[in-house]
Amino acid sequence: MTPRPPSFIRWSLLALALAAAAGVVWLLPSIDRTLLMRGYLAAYLFLLGLALGSSALRALHNLTGGPWGDALRPAWNAASLSLPILLLLFIPLALTTSSLFPWAHGDPTNNDLWSHRAPYLNLTFFLARAGGYFILWIAADWATRLLPRHRGINSASLILYLFTMTHASFDWIMSREAHLYSTAFGLSVILGQVLSAMAFAILLSPLPATSTIPPTDRSRTKNLFNDIGNILLTLVILWMYVAFMQFLVIWMGNTQEDNAWYIKRGLPDHPTQTLAGWRIVGLLILLLHFLIPFFLLLFRGAKQYRPALSVIAGMLLGAHLIETFWLIAPSDEGRVPTAPQVSDILLFIALPALWFFAFLTFSLKPPKSPPPVEASHD
């Protein structure tokens, strides 16, 4: 085995220290565990998206081929290998279901609303579905890893991912709201996961800086970066399209029940309503998750310049982390504080640090140069 780089040891110690700190905080008697688990759920879903999105992108590249995927594949492989660890990290959520989901303890204000959903939203079936999701995700990940050239398996894994993650998003996010109905919600979550996995791979993959490449090879490397940037731009547009269409359909329907989901997240229900904190977060997501990356990725120079592409990828990854919390936290209105708390910030540091330690462990080798891009025969 190739020796690990010295930075691996430093990152590992930092990750373990942060995870230990989170464990100590969990044991403190003064901690509101309901509030703590809200932050845990948001951080967990962010990390799950990196793993599942990486597995889906690898399956897509197995079907399409191309140098762009060869360069990003090591990061996808390491990230998707964390799925069994994420299965173990789901156990705290399974043990605290009643504090996260109103249907689990019978919301007294919506008893009639929850009662007709009881055959689906009950603890036994909820946990059985969660176990089924992970079994299918892990099996599909290993199948596409072991049989990369089998088109049927890779196609089936993508269809399976769309179906299972759609239902998982209904179970773990949308069921925290009593009145929200949206068939596009799952697709929006999936596109956010794939986009974040693409951005993560760009940041962590050993893509060379253009200045370090011999002049004879720079045009081919710029074409590689351009392809990666175009795929990132496509995912940004797709995510925004689905998110906006969901908003447009719900808002044009103009029902109090559906509109309440957006009102909780800062959209004013009256022209004189003052600017709310969650509206600022929503505007920040719009800027960092769509407007700024979309504008920058329109320029070929930004896509072909490695530092600029890395900055855009980092912006998208950070925006997706904020969006995940924005989807989760306002649903707790009336039960726990909705604004970010110290425990939320701690978990958004400690849990990703623990996951990143696993990512580094699964990387096995220090970064190496991506395979060369084939020369054009025009």
C-alpha positions as YAML, in Angstrom:
chain: A
units: angstrom
residues:
- id: 1
  name: MET
  ca: [0.00, 0.00, 0.00]
- id: 2
  name: THR
  ca: [1.22, 3.48, -0.81]
- id: 3
  name: PRO
  ca: [2.14, 5.38, 2.37]
- id: 4
  name: ARG
  ca: [-0.41, 7.90, 3.49]
- id: 5
  name: PRO
  ca: [0.48, 11.59, 3.30]
- id: 6
  name: PRO
  ca: [1.31, 13.30, 6.61]
- id: 7
  name: SER
  ca: [-1.79, 15.50, 6.26]
- id: 8
  name: PHE
  ca: [-3.93, 12.39, 6.63]
- id: 9
  name: ILE
  ca: [-2.82, 11.98, 10.25]
- id: 10
  name: ARG
  ca: [-3.61, 15.61, 11.06]
- id: 11
  name: TRP
  ca: [-7.05, 15.43, 9.46]
- id: 12
  name: SER
  ca: [-7.78, 12.13, 11.22]
- id: 13
  name: LEU
  ca: [-6.88, 13.49, 14.64]
- id: 14
  name: LEU
  ca: [-8.97, 16.62, 14.05]
- id: 15
  name: ALA
  ca: [-11.97, 14.59, 12.92]
- id: 16
  name: LEU
  ca: [-11.79, 12.24, 15.91]
- id: 17
  name: ALA
  ca: [-11.40, 15.17, 18.31]
- id: 18
  name: LEU
  ca: [-14.47, 16.93, 16.91]
- id: 19
  name: ALA
  ca: [-16.51, 13.72, 17.02]
- id: 20
  name: ALA
  ca: [-15.46, 13.19, 20.65]
- id: 21
  name: ALA
  ca: [-16.48, 16.76, 21.49]
- id: 22
  name: ALA
  ca: [-19.93, 16.15, 20.00]
- id: 23
  name: GLY
  ca: [-20.25, 12.99, 22.10]
- id: 24
  name: VAL
  ca: [-19.41, 14.92, 25.27]
- id: 25
  name: VAL
  ca: [-22.02, 17.58, 24.44]
- id: 26
  name: TRP
  ca: [-24.62, 14.85, 23.90]
- id: 27
  name: LEU
  ca: [-24.02, 13.58, 27.44]
- id: 28
  name: LEU
  ca: [-24.47, 16.98, 29.07]
- id: 29
  name: PRO
  ca: [-27.75, 17.00, 31.07]
- id: 30
  name: SER
  ca: [-28.56, 20.61, 30.14]
- id: 31
  name: ILE
  ca: [-28.67, 19.94, 26.38]
- id: 32
  name: ASP
  ca: [-32.06, 20.01, 24.67]
- id: 33
  name: ARG
  ca: [-31.89, 16.72, 22.80]
- id: 34
  name: THR
  ca: [-34.87, 17.59, 20.61]
- id: 35
  name: LEU
  ca: [-32.99, 20.63, 19.37]
- id: 36
  name: LEU
  ca: [-29.77, 18.64, 19.09]
- id: 37
  name: MET
  ca: [-31.38, 15.95, 16.93]
- id: 38
  name: ARG
  ca: [-32.76, 18.56, 14.56]
- id: 39
  name: GLY
  ca: [-29.20, 19.65, 13.77]
- id: 40
  name: TYR
  ca: [-28.13, 16.00, 13.61]
- id: 41
  name: LEU
  ca: [-30.82, 15.24, 11.02]
- id: 42
  name: ALA
  ca: [-29.79, 18.19, 8.83]
- id: 43
  name: ALA
  ca: [-26.07, 17.36, 9.00]
- id: 44
  name: TYR
  ca: [-26.81, 13.68, 8.41]
- id: 45
  name: LEU
  ca: [-28.89, 14.34, 5.28]
- id: 46
  name: PHE
  ca: [-26.15, 16.58, 3.89]
- id: 47
  name: LEU
  ca: [-23.59, 13.77, 4.25]
- id: 48
  name: LEU
  ca: [-25.98, 11.14, 2.93]
- id: 49
  name: GLY
  ca: [-26.41, 13.29, -0.16]
- id: 50
  name: LEU
  ca: [-22.66, 13.31, -0.78]
- id: 51
  name: ALA
  ca: [-22.51, 9.51, -0.60]
- id: 52
  name: LEU
  ca: [-25.62, 8.79, -2.67]
- id: 53
  name: GLY
  ca: [-24.90, 11.53, -5.19]
- id: 54
  name: SER
  ca: [-21.38, 10.15, -5.68]
- id: 55
  name: SER
  ca: [-22.73, 6.65, -6.27]
- id: 56
  name: ALA
  ca: [-25.27, 7.97, -8.78]
- id: 57
  name: LEU
  ca: [-22.67, 10.01, -10.67]
- id: 58
  name: ARG
  ca: [-20.38, 7.00, -10.92]
- id: 59
  name: ALA
  ca: [-23.24, 4.89, -12.31]
- id: 60
  name: LEU
  ca: [-24.02, 7.67, -14.80]
- id: 61
  name: HIS
  ca: [-20.39, 7.79, -15.89]
- id: 62
  name: ASN
  ca: [-20.38, 4.00, -16.27]
- id: 63
  name: LEU
  ca: [-23.13, 4.47, -18.85]
- id: 64
  name: THR
  ca: [-21.75, 7.51, -20.67]
- id: 65
  name: GLY
  ca: [-17.97, 7.31, -20.31]
- id: 66
  name: GLY
  ca: [-15.71, 10.31, -20.88]
- id: 67
  name: PRO
  ca: [-12.53, 11.77, -19.38]
- id: 68
  name: TRP
  ca: [-14.53, 14.05, -17.04]
- id: 69
  name: GLY
  ca: [-15.65, 11.08, -14.95]
- id: 70
  name: ASP
  ca: [-12.23, 9.41, -14.92]
- id: 71
  name: ALA
  ca: [-10.81, 12.49, -13.22]
- id: 72
  name: LEU
  ca: [-13.54, 12.59, -10.52]
- id: 73
  name: ARG
  ca: [-14.03, 8.86, -10.00]
- id: 74
  name: PRO
  ca: [-11.63, 8.38, -7.04]
- id: 75
  name: ALA
  ca: [-13.58, 10.89, -4.95]
- id: 76
  name: TRP
  ca: [-16.90, 9.25, -5.87]
- id: 77
  name: ASN
  ca: [-15.58, 5.82, -4.93]
- id: 78
  name: ALA
  ca: [-14.35, 6.96, -1.51]
- id: 79
  name: ALA
  ca: [-17.52, 8.95, -0.74]
- id: 80
  name: SER
  ca: [-19.95, 6.16, -1.67]
- id: 81
  name: LEU
  ca: [-18.03, 3.65, 0.46]
- id: 82
  name: SER
  ca: [-19.29, 5.55, 3.51]
- id: 83
  name: LEU
  ca: [-22.86, 4.25, 3.06]
- id: 84
  name: PRO
  ca: [-22.45, 1.44, 5.67]
- id: 85
  name: ILE
  ca: [-21.15, 4.04, 8.15]
- id: 86
  name: LEU
  ca: [-24.14, 6.26, 7.40]
- id: 87
  name: LEU
  ca: [-26.37, 3.28, 8.13]
- id: 88
  name: LEU
  ca: [-24.84, 3.10, 11.62]
- id: 89
  name: LEU
  ca: [-25.18, 6.87, 12.03]
- id: 90
  name: PHE
  ca: [-28.90, 6.52, 11.30]
- id: 91
  name: ILE
  ca: [-29.37, 4.68, 14.61]
- id: 92
  name: PRO
  ca: [-29.58, 7.89, 16.72]
- id: 93
  name: LEU
  ca: [-32.33, 9.13, 14.38]
- id: 94
  name: ALA
  ca: [-34.21, 5.85, 14.73]
- id: 95
  name: LEU
  ca: [-34.02, 6.11, 18.53]
- id: 96
  name: THR
  ca: [-35.30, 9.70, 18.63]
- id: 97
  name: THR
  ca: [-38.06, 9.55, 16.02]
- id: 98
  name: SER
  ca: [-40.69, 10.96, 18.38]
- id: 99
  name: SER
  ca: [-38.73, 14.18, 18.87]
- id: 100
  name: LEU
  ca: [-38.24, 14.76, 15.13]
- id: 101
  name: PHE
  ca: [-41.55, 13.82, 13.53]
- id: 102
  name: PRO
  ca: [-44.95, 15.04, 14.79]
- id: 103
  name: TRP
  ca: [-46.75, 11.93, 13.50]
- id: 104
  name: ALA
  ca: [-44.60, 9.75, 15.79]
- id: 105
  name: HIS
  ca: [-46.09, 11.21, 18.99]
- id: 106
  name: GLY
  ca: [-49.47, 12.36, 17.71]
- id: 107
  name: ASP
  ca: [-49.58, 16.09, 17.12]
- id: 108
  name: PRO
  ca: [-52.65, 17.21, 19.14]
- id: 109
  name: THR
  ca: [-53.38, 20.06, 16.71]
- id: 110
  name: ASN
  ca: [-53.58, 17.74, 13.71]
- id: 111
  name: ASN
  ca: [-54.90, 14.43, 15.02]
- id: 112
  name: ASP
  ca: [-57.42, 14.04, 12.20]
- id: 113
  name: LEU
  ca: [-54.79, 14.92, 9.63]
- id: 114
  name: TRP
  ca: [-52.28, 12.35, 10.89]
- id: 115
  name: SER
  ca: [-54.77, 9.57, 11.64]
- id: 116
  name: HIS
  ca: [-55.51, 8.67, 8.00]
- id: 117
  name: ARG
  ca: [-51.75, 8.46, 7.33]
- id: 118
  name: ALA
  ca: [-51.12, 6.02, 10.16]
- id: 119
  name: PRO
  ca: [-50.88, 2.93, 7.90]
- id: 120
  name: TYR
  ca: [-47.88, 4.56, 6.22]
- id: 121
  name: LEU
  ca: [-46.49, 6.88, 8.89]
- id: 122
  name: ASN
  ca: [-45.98, 4.55, 11.81]
- id: 123
  name: LEU
  ca: [-42.73, 3.70, 13.55]
- id: 124
  name: THR
  ca: [-42.52, 0.06, 12.48]
- id: 125
  name: PHE
  ca: [-43.09, 0.72, 8.78]
- id: 126
  name: PHE
  ca: [-40.93, 3.87, 8.94]
- id: 127
  name: LEU
  ca: [-37.91, 1.94, 10.26]
- id: 128
  name: ALA
  ca: [-38.55, -0.96, 7.88]
- id: 129
  name: ARG
  ca: [-38.51, 1.43, 4.92]
- id: 130
  name: ALA
  ca: [-35.31, 3.05, 6.17]
- id: 131
  name: GLY
  ca: [-33.62, -0.34, 6.45]
- id: 132
  name: GLY
  ca: [-34.82, -1.24, 2.97]
- id: 133
  name: TYR
  ca: [-33.45, 1.99, 1.52]
- id: 134
  name: PHE
  ca: [-29.98, 1.32, 2.90]
- id: 135
  name: ILE
  ca: [-29.93, -2.29, 1.79]
- id: 136
  name: LEU
  ca: [-30.82, -1.25, -1.76]
- id: 137
  name: TRP
  ca: [-28.38, 1.69, -1.78]
- id: 138
  name: ILE
  ca: [-25.44, -0.37, -0.54]
- id: 139
  name: ALA
  ca: [-26.25, -3.27, -2.89]
- id: 140
  name: ALA
  ca: [-26.58, -0.93, -5.89]
- id: 141
  name: ASP
  ca: [-23.34, 0.85, -5.01]
- id: 142
  name: TRP
  ca: [-21.39, -2.40, -4.87]
- id: 143
  name: ALA
  ca: [-23.02, -3.73, -8.04]
- id: 144
  name: THR
  ca: [-22.07, -0.64, -10.05]
- id: 145
  name: ARG
  ca: [-18.59, -0.72, -8.53]
- id: 146
  name: LEU
  ca: [-17.96, -4.39, -9.39]
- id: 147
  name: LEU
  ca: [-19.72, -4.38, -12.79]
- id: 148
  name: PRO
  ca: [-19.01, -0.94, -14.25]
- id: 149
  name: ARG
  ca: [-19.58, -2.06, -17.85]
- id: 150
  name: HIS
  ca: [-22.97, -3.71, -17.25]
- id: 151
  name: ARG
  ca: [-25.41, -1.19, -18.68]
- id: 152
  name: GLY
  ca: [-28.49, -2.89, -17.25]
- id: 153
  name: ILE
  ca: [-27.20, -2.82, -13.67]
- id: 154
  name: ASN
  ca: [-26.07, 0.80, -13.88]
- id: 155
  name: SER
  ca: [-29.37, 1.89, -15.44]
- id: 156
  name: ALA
  ca: [-31.35, 0.00, -12.80]
- id: 157
  name: SER
  ca: [-29.28, 1.53, -10.00]
- id: 158
  name: LEU
  ca: [-30.11, 5.06, -11.19]
- id: 159
  name: ILE
  ca: [-33.83, 4.26, -11.42]
- id: 160
  name: LEU
  ca: [-33.66, 2.66, -7.97]
- id: 161
  name: TYR
  ca: [-31.95, 5.74, -6.57]
- id: 162
  name: LEU
  ca: [-34.64, 8.05, -7.97]
- id: 163
  name: PHE
  ca: [-37.43, 5.91, -6.52]
- id: 164
  name: THR
  ca: [-35.96, 5.22, -3.06]
- id: 165
  name: MET
  ca: [-34.54, 8.69, -2.40]
- id: 166
  name: THR
  ca: [-37.84, 10.27, -3.43]
- id: 167
  name: HIS
  ca: [-39.62, 8.23, -0.75]
- id: 168
  name: ALA
  ca: [-36.79, 8.78, 1.76]
- id: 169
  name: SER
  ca: [-37.14, 12.55, 1.30]
- id: 170
  name: PHE
  ca: [-40.88, 12.22, 1.94]
- id: 171
  name: ASP
  ca: [-40.17, 10.18, 5.09]
- id: 172
  name: TRP
  ca: [-37.27, 12.16, 6.58]
- id: 173
  name: ILE
  ca: [-38.02, 15.74, 5.49]
- id: 174
  name: MET
  ca: [-41.53, 16.29, 4.18]
- id: 175
  name: SER
  ca: [-43.28, 14.25, 6.90]
- id: 176
  name: ARG
  ca: [-42.09, 16.83, 9.43]
- id: 177
  name: GLU
  ca: [-44.77, 19.14, 7.98]
- id: 178
  name: ALA
  ca: [-48.43, 18.35, 8.40]
- id: 179
  name: HIS
  ca: [-49.77, 20.05, 5.26]
- id: 180
  name: LEU
  ca: [-47.06, 19.98, 2.59]
- id: 181
  name: TYR
  ca: [-47.83, 17.95, -0.54]
- id: 182
  name: SER
  ca: [-45.39, 18.04, -3.44]
- id: 183
  name: THR
  ca: [-44.51, 15.31, -5.90]
- id: 184
  name: ALA
  ca: [-41.50, 17.36, -7.06]
- id: 185
  name: PHE
  ca: [-39.99, 17.56, -3.58]
- id: 186
  name: GLY
  ca: [-38.05, 14.32, -3.89]
- id: 187
  name: LEU
  ca: [-36.57, 15.24, -7.27]
- id: 188
  name: SER
  ca: [-35.44, 18.60, -5.90]
- id: 189
  name: VAL
  ca: [-33.66, 16.84, -3.03]
- id: 190
  name: ILE
  ca: [-32.05, 14.34, -5.43]
- id: 191
  name: LEU
  ca: [-30.72, 17.07, -7.73]
- id: 192
  name: GLY
  ca: [-29.30, 18.88, -4.72]
- id: 193
  name: GLN
  ca: [-27.52, 15.69, -3.66]
- id: 194
  name: VAL
  ca: [-26.03, 15.05, -7.10]
- id: 195
  name: LEU
  ca: [-24.97, 18.69, -7.45]
- id: 196
  name: SER
  ca: [-23.27, 18.68, -4.04]
- id: 197
  name: ALA
  ca: [-21.51, 15.38, -4.83]
- id: 198
  name: MET
  ca: [-20.23, 16.83, -8.10]
- id: 199
  name: ALA
  ca: [-18.96, 19.95, -6.31]
- id: 200
  name: PHE
  ca: [-17.35, 17.84, -3.58]
- id: 201
  name: ALA
  ca: [-15.54, 15.68, -6.14]
- id: 202
  name: ILE
  ca: [-14.23, 18.77, -7.95]
- id: 203
  name: LEU
  ca: [-12.79, 20.09, -4.68]
- id: 204
  name: LEU
  ca: [-11.21, 16.78, -3.59]
- id: 205
  name: SER
  ca: [-10.07, 15.30, -6.90]
- id: 206
  name: PRO
  ca: [-6.41, 15.63, -7.96]
- id: 207
  name: LEU
  ca: [-7.11, 17.87, -10.94]
- id: 208
  name: PRO
  ca: [-3.92, 19.61, -12.05]
- id: 209
  name: ALA
  ca: [-3.52, 23.36, -12.10]
- id: 210
  name: THR
  ca: [-3.23, 24.63, -15.67]
- id: 211
  name: SER
  ca: [0.01, 26.47, -14.90]
- id: 212
  name: THR
  ca: [1.74, 23.19, -13.96]
- id: 213
  name: ILE
  ca: [0.93, 21.45, -17.25]
- id: 214
  name: PRO
  ca: [3.29, 21.51, -20.24]
- id: 215
  name: PRO
  ca: [2.07, 23.93, -22.94]
- id: 216
  name: THR
  ca: [1.48, 21.05, -25.38]
- id: 217
  name: ASP
  ca: [-1.09, 19.45, -23.04]
- id: 218
  name: ARG
  ca: [-2.84, 22.58, -21.75]
- id: 219
  name: SER
  ca: [-5.54, 22.64, -24.42]
- id: 220
  name: ARG
  ca: [-6.62, 19.10, -23.59]
- id: 221
  name: THR
  ca: [-6.68, 19.85, -19.85]
- id: 222
  name: LYS
  ca: [-8.71, 23.01, -20.45]
- id: 223
  name: ASN
  ca: [-11.21, 20.91, -22.43]
- id: 224
  name: LEU
  ca: [-11.43, 18.51, -19.48]
- id: 225
  name: PHE
  ca: [-12.15, 21.38, -17.07]
- id: 226
  name: ASN
  ca: [-14.64, 22.82, -19.56]
- id: 227
  name: ASP
  ca: [-16.57, 19.53, -19.67]
- id: 228
  name: ILE
  ca: [-16.67, 19.30, -15.89]
- id: 229
  name: GLY
  ca: [-17.84, 22.93, -15.67]
- id: 230
  name: ASN
  ca: [-20.58, 22.32, -18.25]
- id: 231
  name: ILE
  ca: [-21.92, 19.35, -16.28]
- id: 232
  name: LEU
  ca: [-21.88, 21.45, -13.12]
- id: 233
  name: LEU
  ca: [-23.77, 24.22, -14.93]
- id: 234
  name: THR
  ca: [-26.37, 21.70, -16.17]
- id: 235
  name: LEU
  ca: [-26.97, 20.44, -12.63]
- id: 236
  name: VAL
  ca: [-27.31, 24.00, -11.31]
- id: 237
  name: ILE
  ca: [-29.97, 24.77, -13.95]
- id: 238
  name: LEU
  ca: [-31.86, 21.51, -13.34]
- id: 239
  name: TRP
  ca: [-31.93, 22.07, -9.57]
- id: 240
  name: MET
  ca: [-33.22, 25.62, -9.97]
- id: 241
  name: TYR
  ca: [-35.83, 24.59, -12.53]
- id: 242
  name: VAL
  ca: [-37.37, 21.91, -10.29]
- id: 243
  name: ALA
  ca: [-37.19, 24.08, -7.15]
- id: 244
  name: PHE
  ca: [-38.80, 27.03, -8.92]
- id: 245
  name: MET
  ca: [-41.54, 24.94, -10.55]
- id: 246
  name: GLN
  ca: [-42.44, 23.43, -7.18]
- id: 247
  name: PHE
  ca: [-42.67, 26.92, -5.69]
- id: 248
  name: LEU
  ca: [-44.68, 28.24, -8.66]
- id: 249
  name: VAL
  ca: [-47.25, 25.44, -8.60]
- id: 250
  name: ILE
  ca: [-47.76, 25.67, -4.83]
- id: 251
  name: TRP
  ca: [-47.95, 29.46, -4.80]
- id: 252
  name: MET
  ca: [-50.35, 29.65, -7.75]
- id: 253
  name: GLY
  ca: [-52.55, 27.06, -6.05]
- id: 254
  name: ASN
  ca: [-52.73, 29.59, -3.21]
- id: 255
  name: THR
  ca: [-53.93, 27.26, -0.47]
- id: 256
  name: GLN
  ca: [-53.15, 28.19, 3.11]
- id: 257
  name: GLU
  ca: [-51.85, 24.71, 3.92]
- id: 258
  name: ASP
  ca: [-49.28, 24.51, 1.12]
- id: 259
  name: ASN
  ca: [-48.24, 28.17, 1.28]
- id: 260
  name: ALA
  ca: [-47.47, 27.80, 4.99]
- id: 261
  name: TRP
  ca: [-44.33, 25.80, 4.16]
- id: 262
  name: TYR
  ca: [-42.81, 28.76, 2.28]
- id: 263
  name: ILE
  ca: [-44.14, 31.34, 4.74]
- id: 264
  name: LYS
  ca: [-42.27, 29.57, 7.56]
- id: 265
  name: ARG
  ca: [-39.13, 29.89, 5.45]
- id: 266
  name: GLY
  ca: [-39.39, 33.65, 5.07]
- id: 267
  name: LEU
  ca: [-41.75, 34.31, 2.18]
- id: 268
  name: PRO
  ca: [-44.11, 37.10, 3.29]
- id: 269
  name: ASP
  ca: [-47.81, 36.34, 3.43]
- id: 270
  name: HIS
  ca: [-48.57, 40.07, 3.58]
- id: 271
  name: PRO
  ca: [-46.94, 42.97, 1.68]
- id: 272
  name: THR
  ca: [-46.10, 44.79, 4.91]
- id: 273
  name: GLN
  ca: [-44.42, 41.83, 6.60]
- id: 274
  name: THR
  ca: [-40.91, 42.74, 7.77]
- id: 275
  name: LEU
  ca: [-37.84, 40.95, 6.46]
- id: 276
  name: ALA
  ca: [-37.54, 37.66, 8.35]
- id: 277
  name: GLY
  ca: [-34.34, 35.83, 9.17]
- id: 278
  name: TRP
  ca: [-35.34, 32.78, 7.15]
- id: 279
  name: ARG
  ca: [-36.02, 35.01, 4.15]
- id: 280
  name: ILE
  ca: [-32.41, 36.18, 4.31]
- id: 281
  name: VAL
  ca: [-31.32, 32.53, 4.35]
- id: 282
  name: GLY
  ca: [-33.56, 31.82, 1.35]
- id: 283
  name: LEU
  ca: [-32.09, 34.74, -0.58]
- id: 284
  name: LEU
  ca: [-28.60, 33.53, 0.32]
- id: 285
  name: ILE
  ca: [-29.44, 30.10, -1.09]
- id: 286
  name: LEU
  ca: [-30.78, 31.69, -4.27]
- id: 287
  name: LEU
  ca: [-27.57, 33.67, -4.72]
- id: 288
  name: LEU
  ca: [-25.03, 30.98, -3.85]
- id: 289
  name: HIS
  ca: [-26.89, 27.94, -5.17]
- id: 290
  name: PHE
  ca: [-27.98, 29.43, -8.49]
- id: 291
  name: LEU
  ca: [-27.44, 33.07, -9.50]
- id: 292
  name: ILE
  ca: [-23.71, 33.53, -8.86]
- id: 293
  name: PRO
  ca: [-22.61, 30.00, -9.99]
- id: 294
  name: PHE
  ca: [-24.89, 30.20, -13.04]
- id: 295
  name: PHE
  ca: [-23.43, 33.56, -14.08]
- id: 296
  name: LEU
  ca: [-19.80, 32.47, -13.54]
- id: 297
  name: LEU
  ca: [-20.19, 29.11, -15.29]
- id: 298
  name: LEU
  ca: [-21.42, 30.84, -18.43]
- id: 299
  name: PHE
  ca: [-17.83, 32.00, -19.03]
- id: 300
  name: ARG
  ca: [-15.44, 29.52, -20.58]
- id: 301
  name: GLY
  ca: [-12.53, 31.12, -18.76]
- id: 302
  name: ALA
  ca: [-14.05, 30.43, -15.34]
- id: 303
  name: LYS
  ca: [-14.65, 26.77, -16.23]
- id: 304
  name: GLN
  ca: [-11.15, 26.24, -17.63]
- id: 305
  name: TYR
  ca: [-9.30, 27.89, -14.72]
- id: 306
  name: ARG
  ca: [-8.91, 25.37, -11.90]
- id: 307
  name: PRO
  ca: [-8.92, 27.86, -8.96]
- id: 308
  name: ALA
  ca: [-12.10, 29.54, -10.26]
- id: 309
  name: LEU
  ca: [-13.82, 26.18, -10.77]
- id: 310
  name: SER
  ca: [-12.84, 25.17, -7.22]
- id: 311
  name: VAL
  ca: [-14.27, 28.39, -5.78]
- id: 312
  name: ILE
  ca: [-17.58, 27.81, -7.60]
- id: 313
  name: ALA
  ca: [-17.68, 24.20, -6.38]
- id: 314
  name: GLY
  ca: [-16.99, 25.31, -2.80]
- id: 315
  name: MET
  ca: [-19.75, 27.92, -3.06]
- id: 316
  name: LEU
  ca: [-22.25, 25.31, -4.25]
- id: 317
  name: LEU
  ca: [-21.26, 22.86, -1.53]
- id: 318
  name: GLY
  ca: [-21.68, 25.48, 1.17]
- id: 319
  name: ALA
  ca: [-25.00, 26.63, -0.29]
- id: 320
  name: HIS
  ca: [-26.30, 23.05, -0.28]
- id: 321
  name: LEU
  ca: [-25.37, 22.68, 3.38]
- id: 322
  name: ILE
  ca: [-27.31, 25.86, 4.18]
- id: 323
  name: GLU
  ca: [-30.24, 24.66, 2.06]
- id: 324
  name: THR
  ca: [-30.39, 21.35, 3.93]
- id: 325
  name: PHE
  ca: [-30.73, 23.18, 7.25]
- id: 326
  name: TRP
  ca: [-33.29, 25.54, 5.66]
- id: 327
  name: LEU
  ca: [-35.39, 22.54, 4.67]
- id: 328
  name: ILE
  ca: [-35.25, 20.98, 8.15]
- id: 329
  name: ALA
  ca: [-35.17, 23.65, 10.86]
- id: 330
  name: PRO
  ca: [-38.29, 25.82, 10.22]
- id: 331
  name: SER
  ca: [-40.52, 22.75, 10.50]
- id: 332
  name: ASP
  ca: [-39.95, 22.81, 14.26]
- id: 333
  name: GLU
  ca: [-41.76, 26.10, 14.75]
- id: 334
  name: GLY
  ca: [-43.84, 25.99, 17.94]
- id: 335
  name: ARG
  ca: [-41.83, 23.10, 19.41]
- id: 336
  name: VAL
  ca: [-38.18, 24.22, 19.48]
- id: 337
  name: PRO
  ca: [-36.38, 27.42, 18.39]
- id: 338
  name: THR
  ca: [-36.09, 27.63, 14.62]
- id: 339
  name: ALA
  ca: [-33.01, 29.87, 14.45]
- id: 340
  name: PRO
  ca: [-29.59, 28.17, 14.26]
- id: 341
  name: GLN
  ca: [-28.29, 27.21, 17.71]
- id: 342
  name: VAL
  ca: [-24.83, 26.41, 19.03]
- id: 343
  name: SER
  ca: [-25.69, 22.71, 18.94]
- id: 344
  name: ASP
  ca: [-26.59, 22.98, 15.24]
- id: 345
  name: ILE
  ca: [-23.25, 24.61, 14.44]
- id: 346
  name: LEU
  ca: [-21.39, 22.01, 16.49]
- id: 347
  name: LEU
  ca: [-23.07, 19.12, 14.69]
- id: 348
  name: PHE
  ca: [-22.48, 20.69, 11.29]
- id: 349
  name: ILE
  ca: [-18.79, 20.65, 12.19]
- id: 350
  name: ALA
  ca: [-18.42, 17.39, 14.12]
- id: 351
  name: LEU
  ca: [-20.51, 15.03, 12.00]
- id: 352
  name: PRO
  ca: [-18.95, 16.09, 8.66]
- id: 353
  name: ALA
  ca: [-15.53, 15.85, 10.30]
- id: 354
  name: LEU
  ca: [-16.24, 12.26, 11.31]
- id: 355
  name: TRP
  ca: [-17.51, 11.48, 7.82]
- id: 356
  name: PHE
  ca: [-14.48, 13.15, 6.24]
- id: 357
  name: PHE
  ca: [-12.24, 10.95, 8.37]
- id: 358
  name: ALA
  ca: [-14.00, 7.94, 6.83]
- id: 359
  name: PHE
  ca: [-13.61, 9.48, 3.38]
- id: 360
  name: LEU
  ca: [-9.86, 9.85, 3.88]
- id: 361
  name: THR
  ca: [-9.65, 6.31, 5.18]
- id: 362
  name: PHE
  ca: [-11.42, 4.91, 2.11]
- id: 363
  name: SER
  ca: [-9.23, 6.94, -0.23]
- id: 364
  name: LEU
  ca: [-6.41, 4.46, 0.61]
- id: 365
  name: LYS
  ca: [-3.85, 6.30, -1.49]
- id: 366
  name: PRO
  ca: [-2.57, 9.87, -1.71]
- id: 367
  name: PRO
  ca: [-3.89, 11.82, -4.70]
- id: 368
  name: LYS
  ca: [-2.45, 10.92, -8.07]
- id: 369
  name: SER
  ca: [-2.74, 12.53, -11.45]
- id: 370
  name: PRO
  ca: [-5.93, 11.79, -13.43]
- id: 371
  name: PRO
  ca: [-5.68, 9.63, -16.53]
- id: 372
  name: PRO
  ca: [-4.54, 11.56, -19.60]
- id: 373
  name: VAL
  ca: [-7.14, 12.93, -21.96]
- id: 374
  name: GLU
  ca: [-7.02, 11.31, -25.37]
- id: 375
  name: ALA
  ca: [-5.79, 13.61, -28.11]
- id: 376
  name: SER
  ca: [-8.21, 14.73, -30.78]
- id: 377
  name: HIS
  ca: [-7.82, 13.11, -34.21]
- id: 378
  name: ASP
  ca: [-9.51, 15.87, -36.17]
...
